[in-house]
Amino acid sequence: MDSFQLIFMGIKIAVVVVMMLQVVPIMVWVERRGSAFLQNRSGPNRIGPFGLLQSLVDAVKMMFKEDRAMEHTNKFYYRLAPLIALVPAFMTFAVIPFASSIEFQGHTLRFQVADLNVGLLYILSIASLGVYGIIIGGWSSNNKYAMFGSLRSTSQMISYELSMGLSIIGIVMCFSSIKLGDIAMMQGKTLIELGPIAIPAWGIFIQPLGFIIFLTAAFAETNRLPFDLPEGESEIVAGYHLEYYSMMFGVFMMAEYINMTVASAFIATLYFGGWQLLPGLGWILAHSGLEGMTFEWTRIALEIVSFLTKVGFGLWFFVWVRWTIPRFRYDQLMDLGWKVMFPLALLNILFTGILIYYKVL
């Protein structure tokens, strides 16, 4: 890798990290304003226009609060647990492509931090490490309620990881690749043409059942309502982070929102065409009259805007569902995972195989 590619790699890493860090205060504000909107109330509206600075004030308050491990905790693992939860959340975004490649001064620029041949497997493997931060946080707190919360989280995440992995197999079978860049590229084809309307070969149209299974599992993996049993602060004593406060708790919260962002980006890549242009943008670009590198950079900009729009909708959907659907009971949660989603994921693989055999897909 030459110096130009190294510099470009550093720029990509810096941009991704900064944007991921900015997601947290923005989503905290969206969560508050979104819940207020859905419940017909005002929400934060005092600090800054529309309450935009409320998250900044809360972050400053959290950073200056006393940060001291309680005497009964295992201090080393108590402080290590939030980092174990946070680091995998950052690492998983590395293989998400947010635009196609471009040729610039003899170099091929890929808008993806790491273009791995095993991108799908990388995300599934690294994302599964986050559960260790939760179980260590509950155990090191030396509190029975925190331990119960970490055990709930472990069983929930392991149960739904199985259905999530199986739901993706249908996508792999259809696109014959586990490289996320290839999957996003192949979704640019046309699936069905109905007169002037062309339905793209997005994963949601090719694998509708797999999409529903994956989306449901994503809520369980990110510990979001209606699957937030690991926390359940209003009913079961706050779960695994009961003994955490100040920035230690803030790191756990950062990990949850970054995991939401990664899940939304992953869903957008697998099922909504990734960086493929939104309807109408392709026509605008084709009739813009631009040529050469100006056309290419405009295309990249529109692809990034399309990708971020899809990710933003996914994040809003997480908020929307949280304030719409009530929390499941734990027995209902496990029954859904093992008795409904797991058999449906297997059935989806069988049905996809039949369609591929008869050349329908």
C-alpha positions as CSV (number, residue, x, y, z in Angstrom):
1,M,0.0,0.0,0.0
2,D,1.6,3.3,-1.1
3,S,1.6,6.6,0.9
4,F,-1.5,8.0,-0.9
5,Q,-3.6,4.9,0.0
6,L,-2.3,5.1,3.6
7,I,-3.3,8.8,3.9
8,F,-6.7,8.0,2.3
9,M,-7.1,5.1,4.8
10,G,-6.4,7.4,7.7
11,I,-8.9,9.9,6.4
12,K,-11.6,7.2,6.1
13,I,-10.9,5.9,9.7
14,A,-11.0,9.4,11.1
15,V,-14.2,10.3,9.4
16,V,-16.0,7.1,10.4
17,V,-14.9,7.4,14.1
18,V,-15.9,11.1,14.3
19,M,-19.3,10.4,12.7
20,M,-19.9,7.4,15.0
21,L,-19.1,9.5,18.0
22,Q,-21.5,12.2,16.8
23,V,-24.3,9.7,16.4
24,V,-24.6,9.3,20.1
25,P,-25.6,12.8,21.2
26,I,-27.7,13.2,18.0
27,M,-29.6,10.0,18.6
28,V,-30.2,10.9,22.3
29,W,-31.8,14.1,21.1
30,V,-33.8,12.2,18.4
31,E,-34.9,9.6,21.0
32,R,-36.2,12.4,23.3
33,R,-37.9,14.4,20.6
34,G,-39.2,11.3,18.9
35,S,-40.8,10.0,22.0
36,A,-42.3,13.4,22.7
37,F,-43.7,13.6,19.1
38,L,-45.2,10.1,19.4
39,Q,-46.7,10.8,22.8
40,N,-48.0,14.3,21.9
41,R,-45.7,16.3,24.2
42,S,-42.9,18.8,23.8
43,G,-39.7,17.1,24.8
44,P,-36.4,19.0,25.3
45,N,-37.0,22.6,24.1
46,R,-35.1,24.9,26.6
47,I,-31.4,24.5,25.9
48,G,-30.6,25.6,22.4
49,P,-33.0,25.8,19.5
50,F,-35.4,22.8,19.7
51,G,-33.4,21.6,22.6
52,L,-30.5,20.6,20.4
53,L,-27.9,21.5,23.1
54,Q,-29.6,19.3,25.7
55,S,-27.5,16.3,24.8
56,L,-24.3,18.4,25.0
57,V,-25.2,19.6,28.5
58,D,-25.9,16.0,29.6
59,A,-22.6,14.8,28.2
60,V,-20.7,17.5,30.1
61,K,-22.6,16.7,33.3
62,M,-21.8,13.0,32.9
63,M,-18.1,13.6,32.3
64,F,-17.7,15.8,35.4
65,K,-19.6,13.5,37.8
66,E,-17.5,11.5,40.2
67,D,-16.3,8.2,38.6
68,R,-15.4,5.8,41.4
69,A,-15.8,2.0,41.5
70,M,-17.7,0.9,44.6
71,E,-15.9,-1.1,47.2
72,H,-17.7,-4.4,46.6
73,T,-16.9,-4.5,42.9
74,N,-14.0,-6.2,41.1
75,K,-12.5,-2.9,40.0
76,F,-10.3,-4.0,37.1
77,Y,-13.1,-5.9,35.3
78,Y,-15.7,-3.3,36.4
79,R,-13.8,-0.6,34.4
80,L,-12.9,-3.0,31.6
81,A,-16.4,-4.1,30.8
82,P,-17.7,-0.9,29.1
83,L,-14.7,-0.8,26.8
84,I,-15.3,-4.5,25.8
85,A,-18.8,-3.5,24.9
86,L,-17.7,-0.3,23.0
87,V,-14.7,-1.5,20.9
88,P,-16.5,-4.2,18.9
89,A,-19.2,-1.7,18.1
90,F,-16.6,0.5,16.4
91,M,-14.8,-2.4,14.7
92,T,-17.9,-3.8,13.0
93,F,-18.4,-0.6,10.9
94,A,-15.0,-1.1,9.2
95,V,-16.4,-3.4,6.5
96,I,-19.5,-1.5,5.7
97,P,-19.2,0.1,2.2
98,F,-20.8,3.6,2.0
99,A,-20.1,4.3,-1.7
100,S,-18.7,2.6,-4.7
101,S,-15.1,2.9,-5.9
102,I,-13.6,5.6,-8.0
103,E,-10.4,6.0,-10.1
104,F,-8.4,9.1,-9.1
105,Q,-4.9,9.9,-10.3
106,G,-4.1,6.3,-11.0
107,H,-5.4,5.0,-7.7
108,T,-8.6,3.1,-7.0
109,L,-10.3,4.7,-4.0
110,R,-12.7,2.5,-2.1
111,F,-15.1,4.1,0.3
112,Q,-14.9,1.4,2.9
113,V,-12.4,1.2,5.7
114,A,-11.5,-2.5,5.1
115,D,-12.6,-4.3,2.0
116,L,-12.5,-7.8,3.4
117,N,-13.5,-10.9,1.4
118,V,-15.3,-12.2,4.4
119,G,-17.1,-9.0,5.4
120,L,-20.3,-10.8,6.5
121,L,-18.5,-13.3,8.7
122,Y,-16.4,-10.5,10.2
123,I,-19.4,-8.5,11.3
124,L,-21.1,-11.6,12.8
125,S,-18.0,-12.6,14.7
126,I,-17.0,-9.2,16.0
127,A,-20.5,-8.2,16.9
128,S,-20.8,-11.4,19.1
129,L,-18.0,-10.1,21.3
130,G,-20.1,-7.3,22.7
131,V,-21.9,-9.8,25.0
132,Y,-18.7,-10.3,26.9
133,G,-18.7,-6.7,28.0
134,I,-22.2,-7.1,29.3
135,I,-21.6,-10.4,31.2
136,I,-18.3,-9.1,32.7
137,G,-20.1,-5.9,33.8
138,G,-22.8,-7.8,35.6
139,W,-20.4,-10.2,37.2
140,S,-17.8,-7.6,38.3
141,S,-20.5,-5.5,39.9
142,N,-20.8,-8.2,42.6
143,N,-24.6,-7.5,42.7
144,K,-27.1,-10.3,42.2
145,Y,-29.5,-8.0,40.2
146,A,-26.8,-6.9,37.8
147,M,-25.7,-10.6,37.5
148,F,-29.3,-11.6,36.6
149,G,-29.4,-8.8,34.0
150,S,-26.1,-10.0,32.4
151,L,-27.4,-13.6,32.3
152,R,-30.6,-12.5,30.6
153,S,-28.6,-10.6,28.1
154,T,-26.3,-13.5,27.3
155,S,-29.1,-16.0,26.7
156,Q,-31.1,-13.5,24.7
157,M,-28.2,-12.5,22.4
158,I,-27.0,-16.0,21.8
159,S,-30.5,-17.2,21.0
160,Y,-31.1,-14.4,18.5
161,E,-27.6,-14.6,16.9
162,L,-28.6,-18.0,15.6
163,S,-31.7,-16.7,13.8
164,M,-29.8,-13.7,12.6
165,G,-27.0,-15.8,11.0
166,L,-29.4,-18.2,9.4
167,S,-31.5,-15.3,7.9
168,I,-28.4,-14.0,6.1
169,I,-27.7,-17.3,4.4
170,G,-30.6,-16.6,2.0
171,I,-28.8,-13.4,0.9
172,V,-25.5,-15.3,0.5
173,M,-27.3,-17.9,-1.6
174,C,-28.9,-15.3,-3.9
175,F,-25.8,-13.1,-4.4
176,S,-23.1,-15.9,-4.1
177,S,-20.8,-13.7,-2.1
178,I,-20.0,-12.8,1.5
179,K,-18.3,-9.6,0.5
180,L,-20.4,-6.6,1.4
181,G,-19.1,-4.5,-1.6
182,D,-20.2,-7.2,-4.0
183,I,-23.6,-7.6,-2.4
184,A,-24.2,-3.8,-2.6
185,M,-23.0,-3.8,-6.2
186,M,-25.3,-6.6,-7.3
187,Q,-28.4,-4.9,-5.8
188,G,-28.0,-2.3,-8.6
189,K,-29.6,-4.7,-11.1
190,T,-33.3,-4.7,-12.0
191,L,-35.4,-7.4,-10.5
192,I,-38.8,-6.8,-12.3
193,E,-39.8,-4.2,-14.8
194,L,-43.5,-3.1,-14.7
195,G,-43.8,-0.7,-17.5
196,P,-42.1,2.6,-16.5
197,I,-41.5,1.2,-12.9
198,A,-38.4,-0.9,-12.3
199,I,-38.2,-2.8,-9.0
200,P,-34.5,-3.0,-8.1
201,A,-32.9,-6.3,-6.9
202,W,-32.7,-5.1,-3.3
203,G,-32.5,-7.7,-0.7
204,I,-35.8,-6.8,0.8
205,F,-37.5,-7.8,-2.5
206,I,-35.5,-10.9,-3.0
207,Q,-35.6,-12.1,0.7
208,P,-38.6,-10.5,2.4
209,L,-38.9,-13.3,5.0
210,G,-35.2,-13.1,5.7
211,F,-35.4,-9.3,6.1
212,I,-38.2,-9.6,8.7
213,I,-36.2,-12.3,10.7
214,F,-33.0,-10.2,10.5
215,L,-34.8,-7.0,11.5
216,T,-36.4,-8.7,14.5
217,A,-33.1,-10.2,15.6
218,A,-31.3,-6.8,15.2
219,F,-33.7,-5.4,17.9
220,A,-32.8,-8.3,20.2
221,E,-29.1,-8.0,19.5
222,T,-29.0,-4.2,20.2
223,N,-31.1,-4.7,23.4
224,R,-33.8,-2.3,22.2
225,L,-37.5,-2.3,23.0
226,P,-39.5,-4.5,22.7
227,F,-36.4,-6.7,23.5
228,D,-34.7,-4.7,26.2
229,L,-34.9,-7.4,28.9
230,P,-31.2,-7.1,29.7
231,E,-32.0,-3.6,31.0
232,G,-35.7,-3.3,31.7
233,E,-35.1,-0.4,34.1
234,S,-38.7,0.2,34.7
235,E,-39.5,-3.3,35.9
236,I,-36.4,-5.4,36.7
237,V,-33.9,-3.1,38.4
238,A,-31.8,-1.8,35.4
239,G,-30.1,-5.0,34.6
240,Y,-26.4,-5.5,34.0
241,H,-25.4,-1.8,34.4
242,L,-27.1,-1.3,37.8
243,E,-23.9,-0.4,39.6
244,Y,-22.6,1.9,36.8
245,Y,-22.9,5.7,36.7
246,S,-21.0,8.7,35.3
247,M,-19.0,8.1,32.2
248,M,-18.8,4.3,32.9
249,F,-22.5,4.2,32.3
250,G,-22.1,6.6,29.4
251,V,-19.8,4.2,27.6
252,F,-22.4,1.5,27.8
253,M,-24.9,3.9,26.4
254,M,-22.5,4.9,23.6
255,A,-22.0,1.2,22.7
256,E,-25.8,0.7,22.4
257,Y,-26.3,3.7,20.0
258,I,-23.3,2.8,17.9
259,N,-24.6,-0.8,17.7
260,M,-27.9,0.7,16.5
261,T,-26.0,2.6,13.8
262,V,-24.0,-0.5,12.7
263,A,-27.2,-2.5,12.6
264,S,-29.0,0.1,10.5
265,A,-26.0,0.3,8.1
266,F,-25.9,-3.5,7.9
267,I,-29.6,-3.7,7.1
268,A,-29.2,-0.9,4.5
269,T,-26.3,-2.8,2.9
270,L,-28.0,-6.2,2.8
271,Y,-31.6,-5.3,2.1
272,F,-31.9,-1.7,0.8
273,G,-29.2,-1.6,-1.9
274,G,-26.4,-0.1,0.3
275,W,-25.0,2.9,-1.5
276,Q,-27.3,2.4,-4.6
277,L,-28.9,5.7,-5.4
278,L,-32.4,6.4,-4.1
279,P,-35.2,6.5,-6.7
280,G,-34.9,9.7,-8.7
281,L,-31.3,10.5,-7.9
282,G,-30.0,8.4,-10.8
283,W,-32.2,10.3,-13.3
284,I,-31.0,13.6,-11.8
285,L,-27.4,12.6,-12.1
286,A,-27.8,11.3,-15.7
287,H,-29.4,14.6,-16.8
288,S,-27.1,16.9,-14.8
289,G,-24.8,17.5,-17.8
290,L,-21.7,16.8,-15.7
291,E,-18.7,15.0,-17.2
292,G,-15.4,13.5,-16.2
293,M,-14.2,13.6,-12.6
294,T,-16.9,16.2,-11.7
295,F,-19.5,13.6,-12.6
296,E,-17.7,10.8,-10.7
297,W,-17.3,12.8,-7.5
298,T,-21.0,13.9,-7.8
299,R,-21.9,10.3,-8.1
300,I,-19.9,9.4,-5.0
301,A,-21.5,12.3,-3.1
302,L,-25.1,11.1,-4.0
303,E,-24.2,7.5,-3.1
304,I,-23.1,8.6,0.3
305,V,-26.2,10.7,0.8
306,S,-28.4,7.8,-0.3
307,F,-26.6,5.4,2.1
308,L,-26.8,7.9,5.0
309,T,-30.5,8.5,4.3
310,K,-31.2,4.7,4.5
311,V,-29.1,4.5,7.8
312,G,-31.0,7.5,9.2
313,F,-34.3,5.9,8.4
314,G,-33.2,2.7,10.2
315,L,-32.2,4.7,13.3
316,W,-35.5,6.4,13.3
317,F,-37.3,3.1,13.0
318,F,-35.5,1.9,16.2
319,V,-36.9,4.9,18.0
320,W,-40.3,4.5,16.4
321,V,-40.7,0.9,17.5
322,R,-39.4,1.7,21.0
323,W,-42.2,4.0,21.7
324,T,-44.9,2.0,19.9
325,I,-44.5,-1.7,21.0
326,P,-44.5,-2.7,24.7
327,R,-41.8,-4.9,26.2
328,F,-42.2,-8.7,25.9
329,R,-42.1,-11.0,28.9
330,Y,-39.0,-13.0,29.1
331,D,-40.7,-16.3,28.3
332,Q,-42.3,-14.7,25.3
333,L,-38.9,-13.4,24.2
334,M,-37.3,-16.8,24.3
335,D,-40.4,-18.6,22.7
336,L,-40.3,-16.1,19.8
337,G,-36.6,-16.7,19.2
338,W,-36.6,-20.5,19.4
339,K,-40.1,-21.6,18.4
340,V,-40.9,-19.0,15.7
341,M,-37.8,-17.3,14.3
342,F,-35.5,-20.2,14.3
343,P,-37.9,-22.5,12.3
344,L,-38.8,-19.6,10.0
345,A,-35.1,-19.0,9.3
346,L,-34.6,-22.7,8.3
347,L,-37.7,-22.6,6.2
348,N,-36.4,-19.5,4.4
349,I,-33.2,-21.3,3.5
350,L,-35.1,-24.3,2.2
351,F,-37.5,-22.1,0.1
352,T,-34.6,-20.0,-1.2
353,G,-32.8,-23.2,-2.3
354,I,-35.9,-24.4,-4.1
355,L,-36.3,-21.1,-6.0
356,I,-32.6,-21.1,-7.0
357,Y,-32.8,-24.7,-8.1
358,Y,-35.7,-23.9,-10.4
359,K,-34.0,-20.7,-11.6
360,V,-36.6,-18.4,-10.2
361,L,-33.9,-16.4,-8.4
